[in-house]
Amino acid sequence: MINMNANDACKHLIEKIQSALNLHAPEKVIIIPAKNIINEKWMTKGLLKSSQQCERLYKKAIKLHKTS
């Protein structure tokens, strides 16, 4: 192992780093709900939160009687 050329040493180092990463920080699949994705550049996190609150209130209002 001491008599490696530069390419073999680099490959060995990369393999060691990848095995350590896989052991301590495995890759995970994370699904982000569509309602939390910002599609427009002008849509900030604050506007997204306000929009979601407005949508929840609208759904509540639809369920109420017209006289309330």
N, C-alpha and C positions, 0 to 999 in steps of 0.2 A: 504494500500500500504506500510505502514511502517513495517508491520509484514510479510515480504517476506522471504522465505528461499534463500539461495545463488543461486540455479539454476533459480528460478523465477526472481530474481533480475538481473541475467546475461542475461536472455532472454529479459527482459524489456529493458535493456540497449542496447542490440543489435538491437531491434526493433526501438528504438529512433534514433540510429546512422544511420540505413538503411533508415528511413524516411527522415532524414536530408540530406543524400547523394542523395536520389532520387529527392528531391526538388531542391537542389542547383547544383548538378552535375549528371544529368540524363545520363543513358547509351546510347551511340550512336553507330550506325553501320558505320564503315569507310571502304570504298573499296579502296585498294591500286592498282593502275594500274600495270599490269604485267611487263611493261617496267621499273618500279622503284624498282622491287624486286631483291635483290642480291642473286643469287643461289649458287655461289661458294665462298669459304672462302677467296680466293685470290683476288676476285673482290671488289675493294674499291669503295667508292662513286665517287672519281675522275675518275677512269677507266670507271665506268658506264656512267658518263657524257660525257667523250670522245667518248665512243662507240656510244652513242645516237647522238652526233654531227656528227660522221663519217657516221652513217646510214642516217641522213638527207642530208648530202652532196652527198652521193652515189645516193639517190633517185633523187636529182636535176640533177646529172650528167647523169643519165639514160634518162631523158627527153630531154637533149640537143642533137643536131646533132653530128655525129661522127667527123665532120670537125672542130667543135668549141673547 
